[in-house]
Amino acid sequence: MPSTNSGLESDSSSKRFLATWLIGGLVAGISITAALHTGWPELSPFNNNRKKKRPVRVYMDGCFDMMHYGHCNALRQARGVGDQLIVGVVSDAEITANKGPPVTPLHERMLMVSAVKWVDEVIPDAPYAITEEFMRKLFDEYNIDYIIHGDDPCIMPDGTDAYALAKKAGRYKQIKRTEGVSSTDIVGRMLLCVRERTTSESPSHASLQRQFSSGHSKKYDDGGPRSGTRVSHFLPTSRRIVQFSNEKAAEPNSRIVYIDGAFDLFHAGHVEILRLARGLGDFLLVGIHTDQTVSANRGAHRPIMNLHERSLSVLACRYVDEVIIGAPWEVSKDMITTFNISLVVHGTVAEDDDFEKDYKNELTTPAR
Ligand SMILES: *[C@@H]1O[C@H](CO)[C@@H](O)[C@H](O)[C@H]1NC(C)=O
């Protein structure tokens, strides 16, 4: 899977292309070869005959285990360094060897990273530390210009810097780590939630805690304050929300699809239902329920992530066009009119653990 940025956008653009091609073929009798030569400018970005400069391609790697909006923010910043972002997702074996088994397997971590709207390509089974051989591959095969990492030191168990080679080659750039969240924090919140409900700590919780509360800070998986089970306080700013938002409003004639939910601990099942929902129209509006609404319907210990955090995770998803930060439980007539909603996709009740096998049945289109 060299490129996974092919879901929705290329789908609709190829449909558009097909339509253009059909019309072109009928009206002007353009031959297939001519259409192929003119129709796919993105296939030749490295064509030096054109005036257009080759895009700057940047690489960032990570484990992306239990992915959260902090990872997304790092990817957003990395993308800002260049024109195209290629992300290496570390293999299960490499994570296991360096810090213990990951919670989410590679295919799921790949899916989550591919769904982030700032990611252009994903490379599976990336090494934990960039080797000479892999670095050559990045430069020669993937045409990478710069290797990006956060400003936290990434020291291997043997004391070496994981990015030493890239730095030596003069192809290293740094971004700031700003988001006040880490997987350690999230696991801490989950443990608090479990502990409040049950006194006996199961072994799986203990091992989760061990993995995320020990270890060295690297690869965007921990690095938050490591003081045991501790709840972080994320302070949302309007700037961050703007940075995560799409600038485009719905086009005048677009079919607006609405879906609502808690989207707590944003995962691969959420990504899949958002992808399907987006496919039903031209613009996907996602209503995120308030913390109070989620608690009232799912129990006092939910949600784990607060409204703003959940909104950022959903906004980072490439299938989402806009979110309502604090949507009501019921879709009102007023909302339908205000947002010109054509279709309400009902995914709310199927958000729990059995979500992934049930969502297909839930993807109905009630006439509201
Ligand atoms: C509302 O949505 C419909 C499609 O469902 C579209 O035809 C119409 O132009 C939209 N109205 C406005 C004011 O955008």
The ligand as an ORCA input file, in Angstrom:
! r2SCAN-3c Opt
* xyz 0 1
  C     -30.188     23.191     -0.237
  O     -29.855     21.867     -0.646
  C     -30.357     21.485     -1.908
  C     -29.915     20.066     -2.183
  O     -30.447     19.198     -1.274
  C     -29.882     22.426     -2.986
  O     -30.459     22.072     -4.227
  C     -30.218     23.847     -2.625
  O     -29.650     24.708     -3.577
  C     -29.674     24.190     -1.246
  N     -30.088     25.544     -0.865
  C     -29.240     26.491     -0.552
  C     -29.831     27.798     -0.137
  O     -28.039     26.338     -0.574
*
